[in-house]
Amino acid sequence: MLAQPRQAPSSAATIDDIAPLVGETPLLRIDYAWDGRPRRLYAKYEQENMTGSVKDRMALHILRQAYASGELKSGDTLVEASSGNTGISFAAIGRALGHPVRIYMPNWMSQERVRLMQGFGADVIPVSQEQGGFVGSIALCEKYAREHENIFLPRQFDNPANIAAHYESTGPEIETQLAAFGVVADAFIAGVGTGGTVVGVGRYLRRSGRAVKVHPLEPANSPTLRTGCKVGSHRIQGISDEFIPSILDLSGMDAVVDCWDGDAIVMAQTLCSRLGLAVGISSGANFLGAANVLEGLGGDATVVTIFPDSNKKYLSTDLCRNEPVGEDYLTPRITLQRFRALRYREPRE
């Protein structure tokens, strides 16, 4: 049976109403020691977005573009596959705009994610390994769209607007904030879920021809980018989703860096307990990847990364349990000292 078109309520927000809640997040300058030597790196603090993650940027931009092109109309249902943060973003922003939302998600993601989406009124469809896991989630989205009318598929893994969101917002913000700290980027590192963040920010930072290093990051436990397919398993939710997204052009990237999931958990716990920065597991991974790249560049380079979300979506996971420290982990080599946060301000003309 085909779905009947649903009209957005007259009280629905507009894209321009929501836009002030997304972006213009702080940049952190974090001072630490690596084996006793002073070091400094920079991280974009993305939990200050509308739903608490970097994915709000992409979701808002995709919906803005879809309205402009006519692909998305009032009352259409948003249908997407997600490992969590993207689903939460579309659930909240879609609901604010008056759209029904349907999210297909692998059934091993944290329950906090499911409950947040349901709290925003979204229908959450769990997908098992037997149903194809993450790849199966995408296939089920496409099937649902074929069988129903008035459906909009954001297709985050294939949509160029995902990259554009970070080229047009995250990248310029980073450059402006680094300038306020008196530095320019030498390298950018980010974990790959869709690849939109690392590609979009990387392209922006390189746009003037500067030789900025751009490194995608993945779990050492599951090196999808280096093997081209799902290998092993890991606990860094939101990155390494079983395949290489079509919008990720690895040929334009520098070397893939990796991080053990346990090391990422310990680093995220340390950022919280030592500095009061309540970040998620992928933030711990990004910090370690950035710190590792910084050592390779000589220790005085300006390296920037992303803290994609907070720890609040991981309260039922190993992030909130005692994690054994492996012999080859990087976290024990790092002593966190202090941070300074700088708000984004539009440059004056």
C-alpha positions, 0 to 999 in steps of 0.5 A: 500500500502506498503511503499517502502524502502528509502535510507539514503542520502550519507551525513547522520551522523553516531551514532558516529558523533552524540554521542558527542552531547548527555550526559556529562551534568552538575550536579547542586548543589542547595542550598536552605532553607526549612522552614528556615533550610539550605538544598542542593540537586543535579540535572542533567541539561539535557537540554544541550543534543542535542534536549534539553532533557534527552530523547536524551540519550535513543533515541541514545542508542536504535538506536545504539543497533538496528543498532548493532543487524541489526533490523534497516537498512538504509532507515527504517522509525522510528515509535514511540508513544510519549508525546513529548520529545522522539518524538523530540529526534527521529525526530532529531536524526533519521533525522540526521541519514537519516531516515524518522520519524513518531510520534503518539502523544496525541493531547493535548500536547503542540504545541511547541512539535508538531512544533519542530518535524515537523521542524525536518521533522517528520510526526506527527499524533495527537491521540484524547482521542476517539482514545485511547489517549496514549494507542491508540498512541502505538496501532496505531504504531503497526498497521502502522508497520504491514501494511508497510515494512521497519519500526523500532519500538523503543518501548520505554516503553518496550525496555531494551535499554532504561534502559541501556542508563541510566545505562551506561551514566546517572548513571556513570556521576552522581556518578562521579560528586557527587564524585567531590562535595565530596559526594555519593548518598543516594537517587535518585528521578525521574518522571516516563514516561517510567521508564527508567531513574529511573530504569537505574540510580537506578540500577547503583547507587545500583550496589555495594550493597549500600542502595541507596533509589530509588523513582519513582515520579508521579502527585498527581492528577493522581496516575497511579503507585499507582492505576495501571491505569489512574486516574484523569488528570494532567499537568506535560507533559512527566510523568504518561502516563496512564499506568505502562510501562513494563520496570518499576519494582516497586517491586525493588523501594522505595515508590512512591512520588508525587507532585501536578501539580500546585505545580510543575508549581510554583516550575519550575517558581520559579527556573526560576525567582529566579535562572535563571534555565529555566526548564520544569514542570517535573523539578519542580516536581522532585525538590519538590519530591527530597526536600520532600525525603530529609526531610524524610532522615533528611536533611543532606542526598545527594539526586539527581534528574533530570531536564529533559528539558527546559521551551521552550517546554511549552511557550503555557502552564500554565507554562507561566501563573499565577498559584494559590498557593494551601494551601498544596503546598511545594514551599512556604516552599522553599527559593532558594538561589544559585546553582553551576554547575559542568561539567562532566569529564571522570575520569582519569585512 
